[in-house]
Each structure stands twice: as C-alpha cells, then as structure tokens.
Amino acid sequence: MTAPRDRETMSCEEFQALLPELIGTGEDINLHPHIQTCELCRALLADLETIAEAARQLFPTVEPPDDLWDSIETAIKEESSK
C-alpha cells in the first residue's frame, strides 16, 4: 500500500482506508479536508454514524457499580487465603 497523499488531495480510496484509524482517534472526522470536499465520503460517514448509533441503542452501556473492584479484590483475597 502506498502512503496517502496530503489530506487535501487524497482519493476516496485513501480516505476510506484511513477512516478506521480516524474513527479510533476520536477526532471530529467532519473537519477532515477530504470530507469537506467529497459528497460520496460524507454520505458514507453519515451512514456509518447512523449504524453506530443504532448499535449503541441495541446494546446500551451499563455502568458497573462503584464498589465492583472492591468486591473483586475481596473475593480474590478470600480465595487466596483458603
């Protein structure tokens, strides 16, 4: 794979190959120069955001109780003292 050109002139293929890394950084991808100029990639990003939101609604995040780690630590200590 060749290195992508600068951010302003990268192709859709280069941008889409970079997209998972961009998503992983948490930066606002809508500010990326390629998205600013490419309707196709803007539509792709909108579709991915819709899918991600639907997945979040299907599998809501459950916060563990505040004392979870204390309970785990206590159970480990009890087990190791047997």
C-alpha atoms as one frame of an Amber mdcrd trajectory, in Angstrom:
protein
   0.000   0.000   0.000   1.357   3.379  -0.894   1.345   6.255   1.553  -1.648
   8.588   1.175  -1.129  11.966  -0.346  -1.633  15.040   1.782  -5.005  15.386
   3.453  -6.376  17.843   0.909  -5.681  15.750  -2.197  -6.229  12.172  -1.031
  -8.524   9.958  -3.060 -11.712   8.399  -1.714  -9.919   5.055  -1.563  -7.097
   6.538   0.512  -9.523   8.340   2.817 -11.690   5.263   3.324  -8.604   3.166
   4.119  -7.670   5.765   6.751 -11.211   6.027   8.137 -10.951   3.302  10.838
  -7.832   4.997  12.222  -9.544   8.401  12.170 -12.576   6.989  13.966 -10.290
   5.389  16.547  -8.631   8.699  17.395 -11.943  10.251  18.388 -11.223  13.366
  16.348 -14.094  15.067  14.526 -13.881  13.467  11.105 -16.270  16.069   9.710
 -13.375  18.533   9.922 -11.120  16.407   7.705 -10.368  18.233   4.423 -11.434
  15.263   2.271 -14.878  15.140   3.927 -15.223  18.865   3.342 -14.922  18.351
  -0.410 -16.280  14.843  -1.098 -20.017  14.221  -1.123 -19.553  10.446  -1.516
 -17.383  10.118   1.605 -19.669  12.488   3.553 -22.580  10.164   2.730 -20.514
   7.127   3.761 -19.606   8.768   7.068 -23.259   9.674   7.701 -24.258   6.051
   7.057 -21.553   4.785   9.446 -22.692   7.233  12.130 -26.305   6.037  11.702
 -25.218   2.396  12.018 -23.089   3.168  15.093 -25.984   4.984  16.772 -28.348
   2.076  16.041 -25.804  -0.353  17.535 -25.495   1.806  20.678 -29.263   1.684
  21.095 -29.325  -2.106  20.675 -26.554  -2.629  23.216 -26.696   0.154  25.793
 -23.677   0.630  28.004 -24.226  -0.474  31.565 -22.035   1.182  34.138 -20.647
  -1.203  36.769 -21.400  -0.450  40.409 -18.882   1.787  42.184 -17.833  -0.987
  44.570 -17.210  -3.624  41.882 -13.402  -3.562  42.130 -13.583  -3.705  45.929
 -15.817  -6.772  45.675 -13.450  -8.447  43.218 -10.439  -7.693  45.401 -12.200
  -9.081  48.478 -13.188 -12.265  46.622  -9.605 -12.757  45.402  -8.197 -12.286
  48.902 -10.724 -14.722  50.344  -9.944 -17.289  47.665  -6.189 -16.992  48.088
  -6.398 -17.357  51.902  -8.078 -20.776  51.606
